[in-house]
Each structure stands twice: as structure tokens, then as C-alpha cells.
Amino acid sequence: MADTTDRTPALRLILATRNAHKVGELRAILGAAGLDVELVGADAYPEVPDVRETGVTFAENALLKAHALARATGCPAVADDSGLCVDVLGGAPGIFSARWAGAHGDDKANLDLLLAQLGDIAPPHRAAHFACAAALALPDGTERVVEGQLRGTLRFEPAGANGFGYDPVLQPDGYEVTCAELTPEQKNEISHRGKAFRGLVPVLRELLG
């Protein structure tokens, strides 16, 4: 029987992120599905600039990033975009989740502003969900998008030290704790991004063989 220990994977797949945790999460999902790909993050291509997220939906932003990376590298690329959507705010912050308070990535300011805006809203009307769109783009322009959600209710005060962003205030449906009180393994199992990434598996099988 031939030794396949050092066999090179069938192809390289690029994930449009420089976040090692995201790369590891998708790598684990692909491995569990038995997909024969080499997954690397965008940091493997430092010469490729980050893409401005000018879309008006999560799907548009994910596709912008995936197509840009596929064109620049000549490899299939995956990208995701996600955020918090609050029912009583008509789906906001939505695509503006990371810069809701003005400065991009200021988690505390974003959280404080959101809680202040919802201060008088009673628990029955504090429904919200995390949404994620995961996009696959091929160098020839072929594209697919899969979306995932994690529904829950917004707390009045943050709780938990795990996670990031709005995790400390969203209590998933069926749980008595916030996303920030879940272990990373528990959160990955139910998260919007995990659902979207797992939904890409049959798409990858279809398009990449």
C-alpha cells in the first residue's frame, strides 16, 4: 500500500481573513467533512490588500472579499461577513455592527450605544440574531453564498468574558447564558458563522470535486 503521509492536498483554498481562529474553525469543518483541500488565510498573500466592504448586505460584502482574493491569487476563495440584527431596530446595526458607535472595531463603544438605545425596550421586544453570509468565489467568476443565523434575546447588561463584539449581550434561544458565557466549542456548534461555513461544505464538494 502506497505511503500517502506526505501527499499534497488536491487544491489550495483561501479564506479572506487574517484571523487565525477563523482559519482554524473552517479548517476543522473541512477536515471533519473529509474535503481534500489546503486551507490558508489571507496572511499567506501579504501583497494582496484588504477589500473595502462597500456592499449593503452581508452577502454582498462577503462576495466582494471572496472575488477580490480569487482574482488576486488564482485560487478558490471563501469570505464571510456578519453582524447583529435587532428586530426592534429594523435589522440594525446589521452591516454597520463593527462601527455602530463610529470607530471601527470599538466593541465597548458599540455595545454601550446599543444598550443605551434599547434601554426602555422590554424583554419581549428584545429579539435579535447574529447573521453571517459565507461566500465562495472561483477565479472564473463562479460564486455561491450560504447564510446562517443564531437567534436570541438581548440582555440589559453584558455577561461573560468569552467571545467578542456583541457576544456578552445576546442570549441564544434555549440557553440561560449569553454567547460570551459559552465555551468556544459550545459557541462554534451553534454560531451563525459555524452554520454558514458548514453549509458551504456541499457547495465546495459540488464546485471543487
DADA-V304973 format. One record per residue. PSI is psi in whole degrees, -180 to 180 (NA if undefined). Layout:
BEGIN
PSI  PSI
END
This chain:
BEGIN
132  145  118  16  -43  19  136  136  160  -40  168  135  131  132  124  70  154  14  111  -31  -43  -41  -44  -39  -48  -36  -40  -40  -44  -39  -43  -29  -6  22  131  77  154  111  128  158  173  -18  -12  -12  69  -19  -13  119  156  151  136  132  88  3  166  6  163  -41  -44  -43  -40  -42  -39  -47  -43  -45  -42  -42  -38  -42  -42  -30  -19  13  156  144  145  140  156  157  141  168  -178  133  118  125  -50  -16  15  26  -5  158  -24  -129  -11  12  -42  -15  34  -36  2  -63  133  128  9  86  -43  -44  -42  -45  -44  -43  -45  -45  -36  -40  -29  12  -37  6  124  155  -40  -15  19  27  144  169  148  136  145  136  125  126  141  130  137  157  -25  3  -9  141  152  149  136  138  150  154  152  107  151  -162  143  129  167  -25  147  150  135  149  -4  170  -161  -180  -125  8  -38  -10  -8  119  111  146  133  -1  157  7  164  170  -30  -8  -6  154  159  -37  -44  -43  -43  -33  -34  -5  154  -42  -42  -42  -43  -45  -43  -32  -20  -19  -53  -28  -43  -41  -41  -46  -28  -14  NA
END
